[in-house]
Amino acid sequence: MARLEAAGQVGMTTACWAARTPGKIAVYDPDGTPHTFAKVNANANKLARLLRARGLKAGDSLALVCSNRVEFVEVLAATLRSGIRITPVNWHLTAEEIAYIIRDCEAKALVGDARVAAVGPAAAECPDLLVRLAVDGAIDGFEAYQAALDAFDGSDIDDPVLGNAMMYTSGTTGRPKGVHRPNAIATPPAMYLMRGYDSETSVQLCAGPAYHAAPLAFDVRAAMGAGAPLVFIDKWDSEQVLKAIHERRVTHLHLVPIMFQRLLALPAEVKARYPVDHVKYIVHGAAPCPPEVKHAMIEWFGPILSEYYAGSEGGAGFAIDSHEWLKKPGSVGKRPALLQVRILDENGKDLPNGQAGGIYHQLPPGGGFSYYKDEAKTNASRVDGFFTMGDVGYFDEDDYLFLTGRSAETIISGGVNIYPQEVDNELIKHDAVADSATVGVPHDEWGEQVKAVILLKPGYAPSEELAREILDFGRRTLPSFKVPRSLDFVTDLPRSAAGKIQRNKVRAPYWEGRAKQI
């Protein structure tokens, strides 16, 4: 344990596992190709030496545009030991958006996946890059990743320096911003023991995009820290994910609520084909989870779900396990003991328990984070040593936090605030509803009116009768002013890589052509 902790302080955890179990599988690529800890560690050392040889030093930045594959882990391991600040980039973005992040994070090196057509055009707009490496194919102006690495020694570097990471916000309003922390933080090995990891038997699944903060922390970094094989999934397919969990004997995984919903939607005979009694720990967050969905997951997998509430910016430390959650369904955890949390109204006044308002987390000693090169946005998110991520919620009488939505998504109808997540949580309980996105649509008298946008489960067809039935269903549990006044059926609902409903995209068609966008 002491050796692992010391290795983690200088970014050499992977090297420690490679020395202990060199032939053990560290990563399974989506196609099933295995890669040992020895191989991953050697490539990390080679890349660290290559970066130094090309002029990069501790504190410099590297951008990584890469799908779920072993090179993602190798590059991360290299930056962790060479003092480099890594920025994983969403590879679904356009070339212009990728170029913006590469320039904004001041990357001097870029590792790009050849399957991402936008990488080459993006790099062409970034003249400050000193290193351009192409993974799994040719990109114009790039060196081949493995060929470039093979010119360097793969033995452990003798002067490691802990590297950092800078994630970018999703950018639902304006450009995404880097969440910058001046000091790198190493996760202590004891954290993995608390989550039930065992280096002999644990297996980690990464079903989400590794470039996103949550899968990066809870899947990729967790597997690296715990010495567990990491099973990468490239594209979501509910039965194939369940099959991988079963066949690879996965014990630990991070999922988001839409993944729960898709797994739960599998036919009973498919679920029976792949027993999951070996799974020990499912962590989830990133998006609100309807209580009915979580109840069903606990019934299926057992009380092994652990929920967190945080963002790329961090948080005060909310977490809740299944046993506690079953006593407080819908909560994301009790008020933390170490850092304070405030619920504020629009005027910055503290609200009592039971009233919803903006959630503000106390900044940790030293100030926590800043939005990179954007002092105005940093200051706009803060009030007297507290910061907000734009979420809205309330504490109940026992100091448990419940999320009701985001301030940017709040529907204001006749001067009354309506939080769409509350409505979605009720509508999704209807047998026909696969997914729900409640939005505000224009209304001449009230400003906005509540509309439900519904994705149906297979076997159900849109009809006026079904729409009335779903609205009547919501009327049973929702206050009258929150009940949608209309309902539209759709064949798809847009979600971000984190699994969050992109309400701005759902909402946009209803406001098209309007000068005022409430």
Secondary structure as a PSIPRED ss2 file (coil, helix, strand):
# PSIPRED VFORMAT (PSIPRED V4.0)

   1 M C   1.000  0.000  0.000
   2 A H   0.000  1.000  0.000
   3 R H   0.000  1.000  0.000
   4 L H   0.000  1.000  0.000
   5 E H   0.000  1.000  0.000
   6 A H   0.000  1.000  0.000
   7 A H   0.000  1.000  0.000
   8 G H   0.000  1.000  0.000
   9 Q C   1.000  0.000  0.000
  10 V C   1.000  0.000  0.000
  11 G C   1.000  0.000  0.000
  12 M C   1.000  0.000  0.000
  13 T H   0.000  1.000  0.000
  14 T H   0.000  1.000  0.000
  15 A H   0.000  1.000  0.000
  16 C H   0.000  1.000  0.000
  17 W H   0.000  1.000  0.000
  18 A H   0.000  1.000  0.000
  19 A H   0.000  1.000  0.000
  20 R H   0.000  1.000  0.000
  21 T C   1.000  0.000  0.000
  22 P C   1.000  0.000  0.000
  23 G C   1.000  0.000  0.000
  24 K C   1.000  0.000  0.000
  25 I E   0.000  0.000  1.000
  26 A E   0.000  0.000  1.000
  27 V E   0.000  0.000  1.000
  28 Y E   0.000  0.000  1.000
  29 D C   1.000  0.000  0.000
  30 P C   1.000  0.000  0.000
  31 D C   1.000  0.000  0.000
  32 G C   1.000  0.000  0.000
  33 T C   1.000  0.000  0.000
  34 P E   0.000  0.000  1.000
  35 H E   0.000  0.000  1.000
  36 T E   0.000  0.000  1.000
  37 F H   0.000  1.000  0.000
  38 A H   0.000  1.000  0.000
  39 K H   0.000  1.000  0.000
  40 V H   0.000  1.000  0.000
  41 N H   0.000  1.000  0.000
  42 A H   0.000  1.000  0.000
  43 N H   0.000  1.000  0.000
  44 A H   0.000  1.000  0.000
  45 N H   0.000  1.000  0.000
  46 K H   0.000  1.000  0.000
  47 L H   0.000  1.000  0.000
  48 A H   0.000  1.000  0.000
  49 R H   0.000  1.000  0.000
  50 L H   0.000  1.000  0.000
  51 L H   0.000  1.000  0.000
  52 R H   0.000  1.000  0.000
  53 A H   0.000  1.000  0.000
  54 R C   1.000  0.000  0.000
  55 G C   1.000  0.000  0.000
  56 L C   1.000  0.000  0.000
  57 K C   1.000  0.000  0.000
  58 A C   1.000  0.000  0.000
  59 G C   1.000  0.000  0.000
  60 D C   1.000  0.000  0.000
  61 S E   0.000  0.000  1.000
  62 L E   0.000  0.000  1.000
  63 A E   0.000  0.000  1.000
  64 L E   0.000  0.000  1.000
  65 V E   0.000  0.000  1.000
  66 C C   1.000  0.000  0.000
  67 S C   1.000  0.000  0.000
  68 N C   1.000  0.000  0.000
  69 R C   1.000  0.000  0.000
  70 V H   0.000  1.000  0.000
  71 E H   0.000  1.000  0.000
  72 F H   0.000  1.000  0.000
  73 V H   0.000  1.000  0.000
  74 E H   0.000  1.000  0.000
  75 V H   0.000  1.000  0.000
  76 L H   0.000  1.000  0.000
  77 A H   0.000  1.000  0.000
  78 A H   0.000  1.000  0.000
  79 T H   0.000  1.000  0.000
  80 L H   0.000  1.000  0.000
  81 R H   0.000  1.000  0.000
  82 S H   0.000  1.000  0.000
  83 G C   1.000  0.000  0.000
  84 I C   1.000  0.000  0.000
  85 R E   0.000  0.000  1.000
  86 I E   0.000  0.000  1.000
  87 T E   0.000  0.000  1.000
  88 P E   0.000  0.000  1.000
  89 V C   1.000  0.000  0.000
  90 N C   1.000  0.000  0.000
  91 W C   1.000  0.000  0.000
  92 H C   1.000  0.000  0.000
  93 L C   1.000  0.000  0.000
  94 T C   1.000  0.000  0.000
  95 A H   0.000  1.000  0.000
  96 E H   0.000  1.000  0.000
  97 E H   0.000  1.000  0.000
  98 I H   0.000  1.000  0.000
  99 A H   0.000  1.000  0.000
 100 Y H   0.000  1.000  0.000
 101 I H   0.000  1.000  0.000
 102 I H   0.000  1.000  0.000
 103 R H   0.000  1.000  0.000
 104 D H   0.000  1.000  0.000
 105 C C   1.000  0.000  0.000
 106 E C   1.000  0.000  0.000
 107 A E   0.000  0.000  1.000
 108 K E   0.000  0.000  1.000
 109 A E   0.000  0.000  1.000
 110 L E   0.000  0.000  1.000
 111 V E   0.000  0.000  1.000
 112 G E   0.000  0.000  1.000
 113 D E   0.000  0.000  1.000
 114 A C   1.000  0.000  0.000
 115 R C   1.000  0.000  0.000
 116 V C   1.000  0.000  0.000
 117 A C   1.000  0.000  0.000
 118 A C   1.000  0.000  0.000
 119 V H   0.000  1.000  0.000
 120 G H   0.000  1.000  0.000
 121 P H   0.000  1.000  0.000
 122 A H   0.000  1.000  0.000
 123 A H   0.000  1.000  0.000
 124 A H   0.000  1.000  0.000
 125 E C   1.000  0.000  0.000
 126 C C   1.000  0.000  0.000
 127 P C   1.000  0.000  0.000
 128 D C   1.000  0.000  0.000
 129 L C   1.000  0.000  0.000
 130 L C   1.000  0.000  0.000
 131 V E   0.000  0.000  1.000
 132 R E   0.000  0.000  1.000
 133 L E   0.000  0.000  1.000
 134 A E   0.000  0.000  1.000
 135 V E   0.000  0.000  1.000
 136 D C   1.000  0.000  0.000
 137 G C   1.000  0.000  0.000
 138 A C   1.000  0.000  0.000
 139 I C   1.000  0.000  0.000
 140 D C   1.000  0.000  0.000
 141 G C   1.000  0.000  0.000
 142 F C   1.000  0.000  0.000
 143 E E   0.000  0.000  1.000
 144 A E   0.000  0.000  1.000
 145 Y H   0.000  1.000  0.000
 146 Q H   0.000  1.000  0.000
 147 A H   0.000  1.000  0.000
 148 A H   0.000  1.000  0.000
 149 L H   0.000  1.000  0.000
 150 D C   1.000  0.000  0.000
 151 A C   1.000  0.000  0.000
 152 F C   1.000  0.000  0.000
 153 D C   1.000  0.000  0.000
 154 G C   1.000  0.000  0.000
 155 S C   1.000  0.000  0.000
 156 D C   1.000  0.000  0.000
 157 I C   1.000  0.000  0.000
 158 D C   1.000  0.000  0.000
 159 D C   1.000  0.000  0.000
 160 P C   1.000  0.000  0.000
 161 V E   0.000  0.000  1.000
 162 L C   1.000  0.000  0.000
 163 G C   1.000  0.000  0.000
 164 N E   0.000  0.000  1.000
 165 A E   0.000  0.000  1.000
 166 M C   1.000  0.000  0.000
 167 M E   0.000  0.000  1.000
 168 Y E   0.000  0.000  1.000
 169 T C   1.000  0.000  0.000
 170 S C   1.000  0.000  0.000
 171 G C   1.000  0.000  0.000
 172 T C   1.000  0.000  0.000
 173 T C   1.000  0.000  0.000
 174 G C   1.000  0.000  0.000
 175 R C   1.000  0.000  0.000
 176 P C   1.000  0.000  0.000
 177 K C   1.000  0.000  0.000
 178 G E   0.000  0.000  1.000
 179 V E   0.000  0.000  1.000
 180 H E   0.000  0.000  1.000
 181 R C   1.000  0.000  0.000
 182 P C   1.000  0.000  0.000
 183 N C   1.000  0.000  0.000
 184 A C   1.000  0.000  0.000
 185 I C   1.000  0.000  0.000
 186 A C   1.000  0.000  0.000
 187 T C   1.000  0.000  0.000
 188 P C   1.000  0.000  0.000
 189 P H   0.000  1.000  0.000
 190 A H   0.000  1.000  0.000
 191 M H   0.000  1.000  0.000
 192 Y H   0.000  1.000  0.000
 193 L H   0.000  1.000  0.000
 194 M H   0.000  1.000  0.000
 195 R C   1.000  0.000  0.000
 196 G C   1.000  0.000  0.000
 197 Y C   1.000  0.000  0.000
 198 D C   1.000  0.000  0.000
 199 S C   1.000  0.000  0.000
 200 E C   1.000  0.000  0.000
 201 T C   1.000  0.000  0.000
 202 S C   1.000  0.000  0.000
 203 V C   1.000  0.000  0.000
 204 Q E   0.000  0.000  1.000
 205 L E   0.000  0.000  1.000
 206 C E   0.000  0.000  1.000
 207 A C   1.000  0.000  0.000
 208 G C   1.000  0.000  0.000
 209 P C   1.000  0.000  0.000
 210 A C   1.000  0.000  0.000
 211 Y C   1.000  0.000  0.000
 212 H C   1.000  0.000  0.000
 213 A H   0.000  1.000  0.000
 214 A H   0.000  1.000  0.000
 215 P H   0.000  1.000  0.000
 216 L H   0.000  1.000  0.000
 217 A H   0.000  1.000  0.000
 218 F H   0.000  1.000  0.000
 219 D H   0.000  1.000  0.000
 220 V H   0.000  1.000  0.000
 221 R H   0.000  1.000  0.000
 222 A H   0.000  1.000  0.000
 223 A H   0.000  1.000  0.000
 224 M H   0.000  1.000  0.000
 225 G H   0.000  1.000  0.000
 226 A H   0.000  1.000  0.000
 227 G C   1.000  0.000  0.000
 228 A C   1.000  0.000  0.000
 229 P C   1.000  0.000  0.000
 230 L E   0.000  0.000  1.000
 231 V E   0.000  0.000  1.000
 232 F E   0.000  0.000  1.000
 233 I C   1.000  0.000  0.000
 234 D C   1.000  0.000  0.000
 235 K C   1.000  0.000  0.000
 236 W C   1.000  0.000  0.000
 237 D C   1.000  0.000  0.000
 238 S H   0.000  1.000  0.000
 239 E H   0.000  1.000  0.000
 240 Q H   0.000  1.000  0.000
 241 V H   0.000  1.000  0.000
 242 L H   0.000  1.000  0.000
 243 K H   0.000  1.000  0.000
 244 A H   0.000  1.000  0.000
 245 I H   0.000  1.000  0.000
 246 H H   0.000  1.000  0.000
 247 E H   0.000  1.000  0.000
 248 R C   1.000  0.000  0.000
 249 R C   1.000  0.000  0.000
 250 V C   1.000  0.000  0.000
 251 T C   1.000  0.000  0.000
 252 H E   0.000  0.000  1.000
 253 L E   0.000  0.000  1.000
 254 H E   0.000  0.000  1.000
 255 L E   0.000  0.000  1.000
 256 V C   1.000  0.000  0.000
 257 P H   0.000  1.000  0.000
 258 I H   0.000  1.000  0.000
 259 M H   0.000  1.000  0.000
 260 F H   0.000  1.000  0.000
 261 Q H   0.000  1.000  0.000
 262 R H   0.000  1.000  0.000
 263 L H   0.000  1.000  0.000
 264 L H   0.000  1.000  0.000
 265 A C   1.000  0.000  0.000
 266 L C   1.000  0.000  0.000
 267 P C   1.000  0.000  0.000
 268 A H   0.000  1.000  0.000
 269 E H   0.000  1.000  0.000
 270 V H   0.000  1.000  0.000
 271 K H   0.000  1.000  0.000
 272 A H   0.000  1.000  0.000
 273 R H   0.000  1.000  0.000
 274 Y C   1.000  0.000  0.000
 275 P C   1.000  0.000  0.000
 276 V C   1.000  0.000  0.000
 277 D C   1.000  0.000  0.000
 278 H C   1.000  0.000  0.000
 279 V C   1.000  0.000  0.000
 280 K C   1.000  0.000  0.000
 281 Y E   0.000  0.000  1.000
 282 I E   0.000  0.000  1.000
 283 V E   0.000  0.000  1.000
 284 H E   0.000  0.000  1.000
 285 G C   1.000  0.000  0.000
 286 A C   1.000  0.000  0.000
 287 A C   1.000  0.000  0.000
 288 P C   1.000  0.000  0.000
 289 C C   1.000  0.000  0.000
 290 P C   1.000  0.000  0.000
 291 P H   0.000  1.000  0.000
 292 E H   0.000  1.000  0.000
 293 V H   0.000  1.000  0.000
 294 K H   0.000  1.000  0.000
 295 H H   0.000  1.000  0.000
 296 A H   0.000  1.000  0.000
 297 M H   0.000  1.000  0.000
 298 I H   0.000  1.000  0.000
 299 E H   0.000  1.000  0.000
 300 W H   0.000  1.000  0.000
 301 F H   0.000  1.000  0.000
 302 G C   1.000  0.000  0.000
 303 P C   1.000  0.000  0.000
 304 I C   1.000  0.000  0.000
 305 L E   0.000  0.000  1.000
 306 S E   0.000  0.000  1.000
 307 E E   0.000  0.000  1.000
 308 Y E   0.000  0.000  1.000
 309 Y E   0.000  0.000  1.000
 310 A E   0.000  0.000  1.000
 311 G E   0.000  0.000  1.000
 312 S C   1.000  0.000  0.000
 313 E C   1.000  0.000  0.000
 314 G E   0.000  0.000  1.000
 315 G E   0.000  0.000  1.000
 316 A E   0.000  0.000  1.000
 317 G E   0.000  0.000  1.000
 318 F E   0.000  0.000  1.000
 319 A E   0.000  0.000  1.000
 320 I E   0.000  0.000  1.000
 321 D E   0.000  0.000  1.000
 322 S H   0.000  1.000  0.000
 323 H H   0.000  1.000  0.000
 324 E H   0.000  1.000  0.000
 325 W H   0.000  1.000  0.000
 326 L H   0.000  1.000  0.000
 327 K H   0.000  1.000  0.000
 328 K C   1.000  0.000  0.000
 329 P C   1.000  0.000  0.000
 330 G C   1.000  0.000  0.000
 331 S E   0.000  0.000  1.000
 332 V E   0.000  0.000  1.000
 333 G E   0.000  0.000  1.000
 334 K E   0.000  0.000  1.000
 335 R C   1.000  0.000  0.000
 336 P C   1.000  0.000  0.000
 337 A C   1.000  0.000  0.000
 338 L C   1.000  0.000  0.000
 339 L C   1.000  0.000  0.000
 340 Q C   1.000  0.000  0.000
 341 V E   0.000  0.000  1.000
 342 R E   0.000  0.000  1.000
 343 I E   0.000  0.000  1.000
 344 L E   0.000  0.000  1.000
 345 D C   1.000  0.000  0.000
 346 E C   1.000  0.000  0.000
 347 N C   1.000  0.000  0.000
 348 G C   1.000  0.000  0.000
 349 K C   1.000  0.000  0.000
 350 D E   0.000  0.000  1.000
 351 L C   1.000  0.000  0.000
 352 P C   1.000  0.000  0.000
 353 N C   1.000  0.000  0.000
 354 G C   1.000  0.000  0.000
 355 Q C   1.000  0.000  0.000
 356 A C   1.000  0.000  0.000
 357 G E   0.000  0.000  1.000
 358 G E   0.000  0.000  1.000
 359 I E   0.000  0.000  1.000
 360 Y E   0.000  0.000  1.000
 361 H E   0.000  0.000  1.000
 362 Q E   0.000  0.000  1.000
 363 L C   1.000  0.000  0.000
 364 P C   1.000  0.000  0.000
 365 P C   1.000  0.000  0.000
 366 G C   1.000  0.000  0.000
 367 G C   1.000  0.000  0.000
 368 G C   1.000  0.000  0.000
 369 F C   1.000  0.000  0.000
 370 S E   0.000  0.000  1.000
 371 Y E   0.000  0.000  1.000
 372 Y C   1.000  0.000  0.000
 373 K C   1.000  0.000  0.000
 374 D C   1.000  0.000  0.000
 375 E H   0.000  1.000  0.000
 376 A H   0.000  1.000  0.000
 377 K H   0.000  1.000  0.000
 378 T H   0.000  1.000  0.000
 379 N H   0.000  1.000  0.000
 380 A H   0.000  1.000  0.000
 381 S C   1.000  0.000  0.000
 382 R E   0.000  0.000  1.000
 383 V E   0.000  0.000  1.000
 384 D C   1.000  0.000  0.000
 385 G C   1.000  0.000  0.000
 386 F E   0.000  0.000  1.000
 387 F E   0.000  0.000  1.000
 388 T E   0.000  0.000  1.000
 389 M E   0.000  0.000  1.000
 390 G E   0.000  0.000  1.000
 391 D E   0.000  0.000  1.000
 392 V E   0.000  0.000  1.000
 393 G E   0.000  0.000  1.000
 394 Y E   0.000  0.000  1.000
 395 F E   0.000  0.000  1.000
 396 D C   1.000  0.000  0.000
 397 E C   1.000  0.000  0.000
 398 D C   1.000  0.000  0.000
 399 D C   1.000  0.000  0.000
 400 Y E   0.000  0.000  1.000
 401 L E   0.000  0.000  1.000
 402 F E   0.000  0.000  1.000
 403 L E   0.000  0.000  1.000
 404 T E   0.000  0.000  1.000
 405 G E   0.000  0.000  1.000
 406 R E   0.000  0.000  1.000
 407 S H   0.000  1.000  0.000
 408 A H   0.000  1.000  0.000
 409 E H   0.000  1.000  0.000
 410 T C   1.000  0.000  0.000
 411 I E   0.000  0.000  1.000
 412 I E   0.000  0.000  1.000
 413 S E   0.000  0.000  1.000
 414 G C   1.000  0.000  0.000
 415 G C   1.000  0.000  0.000
 416 V E   0.000  0.000  1.000
 417 N E   0.000  0.000  1.000
 418 I E   0.000  0.000  1.000
 419 Y C   1.000  0.000  0.000
 420 P H   0.000  1.000  0.000
 421 Q H   0.000  1.000  0.000
 422 E H   0.000  1.000  0.000
 423 V H   0.000  1.000  0.000
 424 D H   0.000  1.000  0.000
 425 N H   0.000  1.000  0.000
 426 E H   0.000  1.000  0.000
 427 L H   0.000  1.000  0.000
 428 I C   1.000  0.000  0.000
 429 K C   1.000  0.000  0.000
 430 H C   1.000  0.000  0.000
 431 D C   1.000  0.000  0.000
 432 A C   1.000  0.000  0.000
 433 V E   0.000  0.000  1.000
 434 A E   0.000  0.000  1.000
 435 D E   0.000  0.000  1.000
 436 S E   0.000  0.000  1.000
 437 A E   0.000  0.000  1.000
 438 T E   0.000  0.000  1.000
 439 V E   0.000  0.000  1.000
 440 G E   0.000  0.000  1.000
 441 V E   0.000  0.000  1.000
 442 P E   0.000  0.000  1.000
 443 H E   0.000  0.000  1.000
 444 D C   1.000  0.000  0.000
 445 E C   1.000  0.000  0.000
 446 W C   1.000  0.000  0.000
 447 G E   0.000  0.000  1.000
 448 E E   0.000  0.000  1.000
 449 Q E   0.000  0.000  1.000
 450 V E   0.000  0.000  1.000
 451 K E   0.000  0.000  1.000
 452 A E   0.000  0.000  1.000
 453 V E   0.000  0.000  1.000
 454 I E   0.000  0.000  1.000
 455 L E   0.000  0.000  1.000
 456 L E   0.000  0.000  1.000
 457 K C   1.000  0.000  0.000
 458 P C   1.000  0.000  0.000
 459 G C   1.000  0.000  0.000
 460 Y C   1.000  0.000  0.000
 461 A C   1.000  0.000  0.000
 462 P C   1.000  0.000  0.000
 463 S C   1.000  0.000  0.000
 464 E H   0.000  1.000  0.000
 465 E H   0.000  1.000  0.000
 466 L H   0.000  1.000  0.000
 467 A H   0.000  1.000  0.000
 468 R H   0.000  1.000  0.000
 469 E H   0.000  1.000  0.000
 470 I H   0.000  1.000  0.000
 471 L H   0.000  1.000  0.000
 472 D H   0.000  1.000  0.000
 473 F H   0.000  1.000  0.000
 474 G H   0.000  1.000  0.000
 475 R H   0.000  1.000  0.000
 476 R C   1.000  0.000  0.000
 477 T C   1.000  0.000  0.000
 478 L C   1.000  0.000  0.000
 479 P C   1.000  0.000  0.000
 480 S H   0.000  1.000  0.000
 481 F H   0.000  1.000  0.000
 482 K H   0.000  1.000  0.000
 483 V C   1.000  0.000  0.000
 484 P C   1.000  0.000  0.000
 485 R C   1.000  0.000  0.000
 486 S E   0.000  0.000  1.000
 487 L E   0.000  0.000  1.000
 488 D E   0.000  0.000  1.000
 489 F E   0.000  0.000  1.000
 490 V E   0.000  0.000  1.000
 491 T C   1.000  0.000  0.000
 492 D C   1.000  0.000  0.000
 493 L C   1.000  0.000  0.000
 494 P C   1.000  0.000  0.000
 495 R E   0.000  0.000  1.000
 496 S C   1.000  0.000  0.000
 497 A C   1.000  0.000  0.000
 498 A C   1.000  0.000  0.000
 499 G C   1.000  0.000  0.000
 500 K C   1.000  0.000  0.000
 501 I E   0.000  0.000  1.000
 502 Q C   1.000  0.000  0.000
 503 R H   0.000  1.000  0.000
 504 N H   0.000  1.000  0.000
 505 K H   0.000  1.000  0.000
 506 V H   0.000  1.000  0.000
 507 R H   0.000  1.000  0.000
 508 A H   0.000  1.000  0.000
 509 P H   0.000  1.000  0.000
 510 Y H   0.000  1.000  0.000
 511 W H   0.000  1.000  0.000
 512 E C   1.000  0.000  0.000
 513 G C   1.000  0.000  0.000
 514 R C   1.000  0.000  0.000
 515 A C   1.000  0.000  0.000
 516 K C   1.000  0.000  0.000
 517 Q C   1.000  0.000  0.000
 518 I C   1.000  0.000  0.000
